[in-house]
């Protein structure tokens, strides 16, 4: 085992949030028992191979509390992370990167408070042997179960294990939990999905997530070999096996429908990889759950639906993918959670409001809401109608109006623009698209207006093809014209049929994506499309305007150049009449506040 550098003392947890009713959260937390003090300032690490049930050797790094370079003999709970991104590797600049010391995942410093931290490479990645059959398949989930039970049996373990992760690591956490390992007591899950198809192929359309090229084998060769592999022989042998990995982007592209059989895995892989398939086992397991997301991150819709379906606690902050909320003691929250469910400390976290979320642009002292009501639940929707300038008059593509009054009959047309900007490697959000399709802008708001929940758009649309990809965006336009995308959604028109979901969608329309539910368009004949946009909690300030944009392409479509049509499709959007095009916005009445901790 090798000693680590002594770390500076981490500040004790003190969560100061304001309730939605405006009362300072000091009152909420005033009676909390004291947080256990930091006991250690050192940790030691060891790495080794642990065989899975079929003998495949999985690389694992273990960090234990230590004094003067020697690991404590006392048993402690274990917090485990399972990664495809190399648990420990040497970066291009020569520095060593360790997931076990990650501040984003709040792992750094956990050993100081009496935890063992363990991070393993999944099968077929990093320093682990084997080949990956599929993205978060049951083999990987069972591997995680094997490692959890191995960790629980070690002399330095109390036998209680928690898991934590965000993005892929959040997915591996939830997947492992669906196998119900007896020793897994609590999970902290960030930015992942409950329904793999509805996430990766939202609306039947692949986009940014999970469709990038696989990392080259040379990346895995940058992994630090386990301690006993002095010359890297075992690492090289392990990475050689990774050449048999199933490529991820072709896996997803090769299954256009939820019930598609993958040529690469030989089964309906969407169902195998979708955690909702195993809800009964997860609910019966008794594993405590905490879900985390951020508003400017597409997986947050799935995070909210997971919290609604499975239960447990929820945190939604501002910001982007897997970024701990600024000004919030994220590490302290994680530690308090595991203190309660792995150490049995009665710190009151289980009696606090279940949900904590941020409202963008809210006044200081009211931006954080603590509630027993999920964001958006119980918020009535207000219809805002898309309309042209004047009936029969010519218009440009971006001067339509958005109004809370039903307009007269009309129609707008545009030709799909595929030149929507360069594809970014990790485009977790999108810039305004008002010049790429049709856009509709409201008058300036006369008062601050709060939206909490998922907008739902309804479009009456005709296309000159048998199918079309449709994208919609809700934007906040400042008085100076600067705009930001607040929410977005997409739907393949042939998959417009709405079905009953196998989990709680919080009122968002659910499209099965099954091949049996495909209804091709009749060219030129209008159809009605209804689909959800990503959830948000935001105050639209007085003087700002709302804008809705509709396009036929999005820069996050990695295969856009392959699927573009020449000539491009023409869209005709019906306005007003018996079947108007509109967006339902979950808006609070003026002067009201969201449900608070007292609800």
C-alpha positions as CSV (number, residue, x, y, z in Angstrom):
1,X,0.0,0.0,0.0
2,X,1.2,3.5,-0.7
3,X,0.5,6.6,1.5
4,X,-1.2,9.6,0.0
5,X,-0.4,13.2,0.6
6,X,-2.1,14.6,3.8
7,X,-5.1,16.6,2.8
8,X,-6.3,19.9,4.3
9,X,-9.2,19.8,6.7
10,X,-12.5,19.9,4.9
11,X,-15.0,22.3,6.4
12,X,-17.8,20.7,8.4
13,X,-21.2,20.5,6.7
14,X,-23.5,23.4,7.2
15,X,-26.3,23.5,4.7
16,X,-28.0,26.9,4.7
17,X,-30.9,27.0,2.3
18,X,-33.9,29.2,2.1
19,X,-37.4,27.6,2.0
20,X,-39.8,28.6,-0.7
21,X,-41.8,30.5,1.8
22,X,-38.9,32.8,2.3
23,X,-37.9,31.6,5.7
24,X,-34.2,31.1,6.2
25,X,-33.1,27.5,6.3
26,X,-31.2,28.0,9.5
27,X,-34.5,27.3,11.2
28,X,-34.8,24.1,9.2
29,X,-31.4,22.8,10.3
30,X,-31.0,24.4,13.7
31,X,-31.8,21.1,15.5
32,X,-29.5,18.9,13.5
33,X,-27.2,16.7,15.5
34,X,-23.6,17.7,15.1
35,X,-21.8,16.2,12.1
36,X,-19.1,13.7,13.1
37,X,-15.7,15.3,13.3
38,X,-12.9,14.5,10.9
39,X,-10.8,11.7,12.3
40,X,-8.0,11.2,9.8
41,X,-5.8,13.3,7.6
42,X,-4.2,10.6,5.6
43,X,-5.2,7.6,3.4
44,X,-3.3,4.8,1.8
45,X,-4.2,3.2,-1.5
46,X,-3.8,-0.3,-2.9
47,X,-4.8,-1.7,-6.2
48,X,-5.4,-5.3,-7.2
49,X,-7.4,-7.6,-9.4
50,X,-10.7,-9.1,-8.1
51,X,-12.2,-12.0,-10.0
52,X,-15.9,-11.7,-11.1
53,X,-18.1,-14.8,-10.9
54,X,-16.8,-16.0,-14.3
55,X,-13.2,-15.5,-13.4
56,X,-12.7,-12.2,-15.3
57,X,-10.2,-10.1,-13.4
58,X,-11.5,-6.6,-12.6
59,X,-9.1,-3.8,-11.5
60,X,-10.0,-2.1,-8.2
61,X,-8.3,0.7,-6.3
62,X,-9.0,0.9,-2.5
63,X,-8.4,4.0,-0.3
64,X,-8.3,3.4,3.5
65,X,-8.0,5.9,6.4
66,X,-4.5,5.9,7.7
67,X,-2.2,7.3,10.4
68,X,1.5,7.9,9.6
69,X,1.2,6.0,6.4
70,X,-0.4,2.9,7.9
71,X,-3.9,1.9,7.2
72,X,-6.3,1.8,10.2
73,X,-7.2,-1.7,11.3
74,X,-10.8,-0.5,12.2
75,X,-13.6,-1.6,9.8
76,X,-15.4,1.2,8.0
77,X,-18.3,1.4,5.5
78,X,-17.3,1.4,1.9
79,X,-18.3,4.0,-0.8
80,X,-17.8,2.4,-4.2
81,X,-17.7,3.9,-7.8
82,X,-17.7,1.8,-11.0
83,X,-16.2,3.6,-14.0
84,X,-15.4,3.1,-17.7
85,X,-13.1,6.2,-17.7
86,X,-10.1,4.6,-16.0
87,X,-10.0,4.6,-12.2
88,X,-6.4,5.7,-12.1
89,X,-4.3,6.8,-15.1
90,X,-1.5,9.0,-16.3
91,X,-2.6,12.1,-18.2
92,X,-0.8,13.5,-21.2
93,X,1.0,16.0,-19.0
94,X,2.3,13.2,-16.8
95,X,0.1,13.8,-13.8
96,X,-1.8,10.9,-12.2
97,X,-5.6,11.3,-12.2
98,X,-7.6,9.3,-9.7
99,X,-11.4,8.9,-9.6
100,X,-11.0,8.0,-5.9
101,X,-9.9,11.5,-5.2
102,X,-12.6,13.2,-7.2
103,X,-14.0,16.4,-5.8
104,X,-16.9,16.3,-8.3
105,X,-18.1,13.0,-6.9
106,X,-17.3,14.1,-3.3
107,X,-15.0,11.1,-2.9
108,X,-12.0,13.2,-2.0
109,X,-11.8,13.4,1.8
110,X,-14.3,10.7,2.6
111,X,-11.5,8.6,4.2
112,X,-10.9,11.5,6.6
113,X,-14.4,10.8,8.1
114,X,-14.1,7.1,8.5
115,X,-14.9,5.6,5.1
116,X,-13.2,3.3,2.7
117,X,-13.4,4.4,-0.9
118,X,-13.2,1.9,-3.7
119,X,-13.1,2.6,-7.5
120,X,-13.1,-0.2,-10.1
121,X,-12.8,-0.2,-13.9
122,X,-15.7,-1.9,-15.6
123,X,-15.1,-5.0,-17.6
124,X,-13.4,-4.2,-20.9
125,X,-12.1,-0.7,-19.8
126,X,-9.2,0.7,-17.9
127,X,-7.0,-2.0,-16.4
128,X,-9.8,-4.6,-16.1
129,X,-9.8,-7.7,-18.3
130,X,-12.6,-8.9,-20.5
131,X,-14.6,-7.3,-23.3
132,X,-17.7,-5.1,-22.9
133,X,-20.7,-6.7,-24.5
134,X,-22.9,-3.7,-24.3
135,X,-23.3,-0.3,-22.6
136,X,-24.4,-1.0,-19.0
137,X,-25.6,-4.5,-19.8
138,X,-26.5,-7.1,-17.2
139,X,-23.0,-8.5,-17.3
140,X,-21.7,-5.2,-16.0
141,X,-24.4,-4.9,-13.4
142,X,-23.6,-8.4,-12.1
143,X,-19.9,-7.5,-12.1
144,X,-20.7,-4.6,-9.8
145,X,-22.7,-6.9,-7.5
146,X,-19.7,-9.2,-7.3
147,X,-17.4,-6.4,-6.3
148,X,-19.8,-5.0,-3.7
149,X,-20.1,-8.4,-2.0
150,X,-16.3,-8.8,-2.1
151,X,-15.8,-5.4,-0.5
152,X,-18.3,-6.3,2.2
153,X,-16.4,-9.4,3.1
154,X,-13.0,-7.7,3.7
155,X,-11.7,-7.3,7.3
156,X,-11.5,-3.5,6.9
157,X,-15.2,-3.3,5.9
158,X,-18.2,-3.1,8.2
159,X,-20.1,-5.0,5.5
160,X,-22.2,-2.0,4.5
161,X,-21.5,-0.5,1.0
162,X,-22.8,2.6,-0.7
163,X,-22.4,3.6,-4.4
164,X,-22.0,7.0,-6.0
165,X,-21.7,8.2,-9.6
166,X,-22.7,10.7,-12.2
167,X,-23.2,10.3,-15.9
168,X,-22.0,6.9,-16.9
169,X,-21.0,6.2,-13.3
170,X,-24.5,7.2,-12.2
171,X,-25.8,4.7,-14.7
172,X,-23.5,1.9,-13.5
173,X,-24.6,2.8,-9.9
174,X,-28.3,2.4,-10.7
175,X,-27.7,-0.7,-12.8
176,X,-25.8,-2.4,-10.0
177,X,-28.6,-1.5,-7.6
178,X,-31.2,-3.3,-9.8
179,X,-29.4,-6.6,-9.0
180,X,-30.1,-5.9,-5.3
181,X,-26.8,-6.8,-3.7
182,X,-27.4,-7.7,0.0
183,X,-24.6,-5.4,1.2
184,X,-25.6,-2.4,-0.9
185,X,-27.5,0.0,1.5
186,X,-27.5,3.4,-0.3
187,X,-26.9,4.9,-3.7
188,X,-26.2,8.5,-4.7
189,X,-27.1,8.8,-8.5
190,X,-26.4,11.7,-10.7
191,X,-27.3,12.6,-14.4
192,X,-28.4,9.2,-15.6
193,X,-31.4,7.6,-17.1
194,X,-34.4,5.4,-16.0
195,X,-35.3,4.6,-19.6
196,X,-32.3,4.2,-21.9
197,X,-34.3,4.4,-25.1
198,X,-36.1,7.6,-24.0
199,X,-32.8,9.1,-23.1
200,X,-30.4,8.1,-25.8
201,X,-33.0,8.3,-28.6
202,X,-35.3,10.9,-27.1
203,X,-38.3,11.1,-29.3
204,X,-36.8,8.4,-31.5
205,X,-33.9,10.7,-32.5
206,X,-30.3,10.1,-31.4
207,X,-28.3,13.1,-30.4
208,X,-25.3,14.0,-28.3
209,X,-25.3,11.4,-25.5
210,X,-23.6,8.1,-26.1
211,X,-23.1,8.4,-29.9
212,X,-19.5,9.6,-29.9
213,X,-16.7,7.4,-31.1
214,X,-15.2,4.9,-28.6
215,X,-11.9,5.8,-27.0
216,X,-8.8,4.2,-28.6
217,X,-7.1,1.3,-26.8
218,X,-4.1,3.6,-26.2
219,X,-6.3,5.5,-23.7
220,X,-6.7,2.3,-21.6
221,X,-2.9,1.7,-21.9
222,X,-2.5,5.0,-19.9
223,X,-4.0,3.3,-16.9
224,X,-1.8,2.7,-13.9
225,X,-1.2,-1.0,-13.5
226,X,-2.3,-2.7,-10.3
227,X,0.3,-2.9,-7.6
228,X,1.4,-6.4,-8.4
229,X,1.8,-5.7,-12.1
230,X,5.2,-4.2,-11.8
231,X,6.1,-4.2,-15.5
232,X,2.6,-3.6,-16.9
233,X,2.4,-7.1,-18.5
234,X,-1.1,-7.7,-17.1
235,X,-2.3,-4.3,-18.1
236,X,-1.2,-4.9,-21.7
237,X,-2.9,-8.3,-21.7
238,X,-6.1,-6.8,-20.3
239,X,-6.2,-4.0,-22.9
240,X,-5.7,-6.5,-25.7
241,X,-9.0,-8.1,-24.7
242,X,-10.8,-4.7,-25.0
243,X,-10.4,-4.9,-28.8
244,X,-13.5,-7.2,-28.7
245,X,-15.7,-4.5,-27.1
246,X,-19.0,-3.8,-28.7
247,X,-18.8,-0.3,-30.3
248,X,-21.2,2.0,-28.5
249,X,-22.4,4.4,-31.3
250,X,-23.2,1.6,-33.8
251,X,-25.1,-0.2,-31.0
252,X,-27.4,2.7,-30.5
253,X,-27.7,3.7,-34.2
254,X,-28.5,0.1,-35.0
255,X,-31.7,0.0,-32.9
256,X,-34.1,2.6,-34.2
257,X,-37.0,1.3,-32.1
258,X,-37.5,0.3,-28.5
259,X,-38.2,-3.3,-29.6
260,X,-35.4,-3.5,-32.2
261,X,-33.1,-6.5,-31.9
262,X,-29.5,-5.5,-31.9
263,X,-27.3,-7.3,-34.4
264,X,-24.4,-6.7,-32.0
265,X,-26.0,-8.2,-28.8
266,X,-28.6,-10.4,-30.3
267,X,-31.5,-9.2,-28.2
268,X,-33.8,-6.2,-27.5
269,X,-30.9,-4.4,-25.9
270,X,-32.9,-1.2,-25.0
271,X,-34.9,-3.2,-22.6
272,X,-31.9,-5.0,-21.1
273,X,-30.1,-1.6,-20.5
274,X,-33.2,0.3,-19.3
275,X,-33.3,0.4,-15.5
276,X,-37.1,0.6,-15.5
277,X,-37.1,-3.0,-16.6
278,X,-36.0,-4.0,-13.1
279,X,-38.1,-1.6,-11.0
280,X,-39.7,-4.3,-9.0
281,X,-36.4,-5.7,-7.8
282,X,-35.0,-2.3,-7.1
283,X,-38.1,-1.2,-5.0
284,X,-38.0,-4.5,-3.0
285,X,-34.3,-4.2,-2.3
286,X,-34.7,-1.5,0.4
287,X,-31.7,0.4,-1.0
288,X,-31.9,4.1,0.0
289,X,-31.8,6.3,-3.1
290,X,-30.7,9.9,-3.7
291,X,-31.0,11.4,-7.2
292,X,-29.1,14.4,-8.4
293,X,-29.2,16.5,-11.6
294,X,-28.8,20.1,-12.8
295,X,-31.3,22.2,-14.8
296,X,-28.9,22.8,-17.8
297,X,-28.5,19.0,-18.4
298,X,-30.7,16.8,-20.5
299,X,-30.7,13.8,-18.1
300,X,-32.4,15.8,-15.4
301,X,-35.8,14.9,-16.9
302,X,-35.0,11.2,-16.3
303,X,-33.6,12.0,-12.8
304,X,-36.9,13.6,-11.8
305,X,-38.9,10.7,-13.2
306,X,-36.6,8.3,-11.3
307,X,-37.3,10.1,-8.1
308,X,-41.0,10.1,-8.8
309,X,-41.0,6.4,-9.6
310,X,-38.5,5.0,-7.1
311,X,-38.7,7.5,-4.3
312,X,-35.9,8.8,-2.1
313,X,-34.3,12.2,-2.0
314,X,-33.5,14.6,-4.9
315,X,-31.1,17.5,-5.5
316,X,-31.4,19.7,-8.6
317,X,-28.9,22.5,-8.9
318,X,-28.1,25.2,-11.5
319,X,-25.4,24.5,-14.1
320,X,-24.3,21.8,-16.4
321,X,-23.5,18.1,-16.5
322,X,-22.3,16.6,-13.2
323,X,-21.1,20.0,-11.9
324,X,-21.7,20.2,-8.1
325,X,-24.0,23.1,-7.3
326,X,-22.0,26.3,-6.5
327,X,-22.6,27.6,-3.0
328,X,-24.0,24.3,-1.9
329,X,-22.0,22.0,0.4
330,X,-22.3,19.0,-2.0
331,X,-19.6,17.0,-0.3
332,X,-21.2,17.6,3.1
333,X,-24.6,16.4,1.7
334,X,-23.1,13.3,0.3
335,X,-21.3,12.5,3.6
336,X,-24.4,13.2,5.7
337,X,-26.4,10.8,3.5
338,X,-23.9,8.0,3.8
339,X,-23.5,8.7,7.5
340,X,-27.2,8.0,7.9
341,X,-27.5,4.9,5.8
342,X,-24.1,3.3,6.1
343,X,-23.2,4.3,9.7
344,X,-26.7,4.6,11.2
345,X,-26.1,8.1,12.5
346,X,-29.4,9.8,13.3
347,X,-28.4,13.2,11.8
348,X,-32.0,14.0,10.7
349,X,-31.4,13.9,6.9
350,X,-34.2,11.4,6.5
351,X,-36.6,13.7,8.2
352,X,-35.8,16.8,6.2
353,X,-37.8,17.7,3.1
354,X,-37.1,15.1,0.4
355,X,-36.4,17.5,-2.5
356,X,-34.0,20.4,-2.8
357,X,-33.9,22.4,-6.0
358,X,-32.7,25.7,-7.4
359,X,-34.8,28.4,-9.2
360,X,-32.8,30.3,-11.8
361,X,-33.0,34.1,-11.5
362,X,-34.8,33.9,-8.1
363,X,-34.1,36.5,-5.5
364,X,-31.3,35.9,-3.0
365,X,-32.6,33.8,-0.1
366,X,-35.3,32.2,-2.1
367,X,-33.4,30.5,-4.9
368,X,-33.1,27.2,-3.1
369,X,-36.4,25.5,-2.5
370,X,-36.8,22.6,0.0
371,X,-40.0,20.7,-0.4
372,X,-41.8,17.4,-0.1
373,X,-43.3,18.1,-3.6
374,X,-41.3,17.4,-6.7
375,X,-40.6,20.4,-8.8
376,X,-43.5,21.0,-11.2
377,X,-46.0,18.8,-9.5
378,X,-49.3,20.6,-8.9
379,X,-48.3,23.6,-11.1
380,X,-51.1,24.4,-13.6
381,X,-50.1,24.9,-17.2
382,X,-50.8,28.1,-19.2
383,X,-51.3,27.8,-23.0
384,X,-49.3,30.2,-25.2
385,X,-50.2,30.1,-28.9
386,X,-47.9,30.4,-31.9
387,X,-49.1,32.9,-34.4
388,X,-47.9,34.8,-37.5
389,X,-47.7,38.5,-37.9
390,X,-51.0,39.2,-39.8
391,X,-53.2,36.8,-41.6
392,X,-52.0,36.5,-45.2
393,X,-49.0,38.8,-44.9
394,X,-45.5,37.8,-45.7
395,X,-43.1,37.2,-42.8
396,X,-39.5,36.2,-42.1
397,X,-38.8,33.0,-40.2
398,X,-38.2,34.7,-36.9
399,X,-40.8,37.4,-36.5
400,X,-43.8,35.3,-35.4
401,X,-45.6,36.1,-32.1
402,X,-46.3,34.1,-29.0
403,X,-49.5,35.0,-27.2
404,X,-51.8,33.8,-24.5
405,X,-54.7,34.4,-26.8
406,X,-55.9,32.0,-29.5
407,X,-55.0,33.5,-32.9
408,X,-56.9,33.5,-36.1
409,X,-56.3,30.7,-38.6
410,X,-53.0,30.8,-40.4
411,X,-50.0,28.9,-41.4
412,X,-46.2,29.3,-41.6
413,X,-43.8,27.3,-43.7
414,X,-40.0,26.8,-43.7
415,X,-37.5,24.5,-45.4
416,X,-35.3,22.5,-43.0
417,X,-31.9,24.1,-42.5
418,X,-29.2,21.6,-41.8
419,X,-26.5,24.2,-41.4
420,X,-27.1,24.5,-37.6
421,X,-23.5,24.9,-36.5
422,X,-20.5,22.7,-35.9
423,X,-20.8,19.6,-33.7
424,X,-19.1,19.9,-30.4
425,X,-17.5,16.9,-28.7
426,X,-19.7,17.3,-25.6
427,X,-22.5,19.7,-26.5
428,X,-24.6,19.2,-23.3
429,X,-26.7,22.3,-24.1
430,X,-27.6,24.2,-27.2
431,X,-27.4,27.8,-28.3
432,X,-30.5,29.7,-29.5
433,X,-31.8,28.4,-32.9
434,X,-34.2,31.2,-33.8
435,X,-32.6,31.8,-37.2
436,X,-32.7,28.1,-38.1
437,X,-36.4,27.6,-38.4
438,X,-39.6,29.3,-37.3
439,X,-39.7,31.4,-34.1
440,X,-42.4,33.0,-32.1
441,X,-41.7,35.7,-29.5
442,X,-44.0,37.1,-26.8
443,X,-44.5,40.7,-25.8
444,X,-42.3,41.9,-22.9
445,X,-43.5,40.4,-19.6
446,X,-45.0,43.0,-17.3
447,X,-44.0,41.1,-14.1
448,X,-41.6,38.4,-13.0
449,X,-43.0,35.0,-14.1
450,X,-41.9,31.7,-12.5
451,X,-41.9,28.5,-14.4
452,X,-41.4,25.2,-12.6
453,X,-41.7,21.9,-14.5
454,X,-41.7,20.6,-18.0
455,X,-43.2,22.6,-20.9
456,X,-45.2,20.6,-23.4
457,X,-45.5,21.6,-27.0
458,X,-48.3,20.8,-29.4
459,X,-47.7,21.3,-33.1
460,X,-50.1,20.8,-36.0
461,X,-47.7,20.1,-38.7
462,X,-47.6,19.0,-42.3
463,X,-44.4,17.8,-44.0
464,X,-43.8,16.9,-47.7
465,X,-42.2,13.6,-46.6
466,X,-43.3,10.4,-44.9
467,X,-41.3,11.3,-41.7
468,X,-39.4,14.2,-40.2
469,X,-37.4,15.1,-37.1
470,X,-38.9,18.0,-35.2
471,X,-37.1,20.1,-32.6
472,X,-38.6,22.7,-30.3
473,X,-36.8,25.2,-28.0
474,X,-38.0,27.6,-25.3
475,X,-35.8,30.6,-24.9
476,X,-35.5,33.6,-22.5
477,X,-34.9,36.8,-24.5
478,X,-33.5,39.8,-22.5
479,X,-34.4,43.4,-23.3
480,X,-31.0,43.8,-25.1
481,X,-31.9,40.9,-27.4
482,X,-29.5,38.4,-25.8
483,X,-31.2,35.0,-25.6
484,X,-30.6,31.7,-23.8
485,X,-32.2,28.3,-24.3
486,X,-34.2,27.3,-21.2
487,X,-35.7,24.0,-22.4
488,X,-35.8,21.8,-25.5
489,X,-37.3,18.6,-26.9
490,X,-37.5,16.5,-30.0
491,X,-39.7,14.0,-31.8
492,X,-39.6,11.9,-34.9
493,X,-43.1,12.6,-36.4
494,X,-43.7,8.9,-37.3
495,X,-43.4,8.1,-33.6
496,X,-46.0,10.6,-32.4
497,X,-48.4,8.0,-31.0
498,X,-48.7,8.6,-27.2
499,X,-48.7,5.5,-25.0
500,X,-48.9,4.6,-21.3
501,X,-45.5,4.7,-19.7
502,X,-44.2,1.9,-17.5
503,X,-43.1,4.5,-14.9
504,X,-44.1,8.0,-13.7
505,X,-43.4,10.6,-16.3
506,X,-44.8,13.5,-14.2
507,X,-47.3,14.2,-16.9
508,X,-44.9,14.4,-19.8
509,X,-46.3,12.6,-22.9
510,X,-44.6,9.2,-23.4
511,X,-43.9,7.9,-26.9
512,X,-43.2,4.2,-26.8
513,X,-40.8,4.2,-29.8
514,X,-41.9,0.6,-30.7
515,X,-41.9,-0.4,-34.3
516,X,-45.6,-1.4,-33.9
517,X,-46.5,2.2,-33.0
518,X,-44.9,3.8,-36.1
519,X,-47.4,5.9,-38.1
520,X,-45.8,7.4,-41.3
521,X,-46.8,10.8,-42.4
522,X,-48.9,11.3,-45.5
523,X,-47.0,14.0,-47.3
524,X,-48.8,17.4,-47.1
525,X,-51.4,16.1,-44.6
526,X,-51.3,17.9,-41.1
527,X,-50.9,15.8,-38.0
528,X,-50.7,16.7,-34.3
529,X,-47.5,16.2,-32.4
530,X,-47.3,16.6,-28.7
531,X,-44.0,16.2,-26.7
532,X,-42.3,17.4,-23.6
533,X,-39.4,19.8,-23.3
534,X,-36.7,19.4,-20.7
535,X,-37.8,20.5,-17.2
536,X,-36.6,23.8,-15.6
537,X,-37.2,26.1,-12.7
538,X,-36.7,29.7,-13.7
539,X,-37.9,33.2,-13.1
540,X,-38.5,35.1,-16.4
541,X,-37.9,38.6,-15.3
542,X,-40.1,41.5,-16.1
543,X,-39.2,43.1,-19.4
544,X,-37.9,39.8,-20.8
545,X,-39.7,37.9,-23.6
546,X,-40.5,34.2,-24.1
547,X,-39.5,32.7,-27.5
548,X,-40.4,29.3,-29.0
549,X,-38.4,28.1,-32.0
550,X,-39.2,25.1,-34.2
551,X,-36.5,23.5,-36.4
552,X,-35.9,20.3,-38.3
553,X,-32.3,19.8,-37.3
554,X,-30.1,20.2,-34.2
555,X,-26.3,20.6,-33.9
556,X,-26.1,17.8,-31.4
557,X,-27.1,15.2,-34.0
558,X,-23.8,13.5,-34.6
559,X,-25.1,11.8,-37.7
560,X,-26.7,14.9,-39.2
561,X,-24.6,14.8,-42.3
562,X,-25.5,11.2,-42.9
563,X,-29.3,11.7,-42.5
564,X,-29.7,15.0,-44.2
565,X,-32.0,15.0,-47.3
566,X,-31.5,16.8,-50.6
567,X,-33.7,18.6,-51.2
568,X,-34.5,19.2,-47.5
569,X,-38.0,18.7,-46.2
570,X,-40.6,21.5,-46.1
571,X,-42.6,22.1,-42.9
572,X,-46.0,23.8,-42.7
573,X,-47.2,24.8,-39.3
574,X,-50.9,25.4,-38.7
575,X,-51.7,28.4,-36.5
576,X,-55.0,29.1,-34.7
577,X,-58.2,27.3,-35.6
578,X,-59.6,24.1,-34.0
579,X,-56.1,22.5,-33.7
580,X,-53.7,25.4,-32.9
581,X,-50.0,25.1,-32.3
582,X,-49.2,26.0,-28.8
583,X,-46.9,25.4,-25.8
584,X,-48.1,24.6,-22.3
585,X,-45.9,26.4,-19.7
586,X,-46.1,25.3,-16.0
587,X,-46.3,28.9,-14.6
588,X,-47.0,29.9,-11.1
589,X,-49.7,32.5,-10.6
590,X,-48.2,36.0,-10.1
591,X,-47.1,36.6,-6.5
592,X,-47.1,32.9,-5.5
593,X,-44.2,30.7,-4.4
594,X,-43.6,27.0,-5.0
595,X,-44.6,24.4,-2.4
596,X,-42.3,24.6,0.6
597,X,-41.1,22.3,3.3
598,X,-44.5,22.8,5.0
599,X,-46.5,21.2,2.3
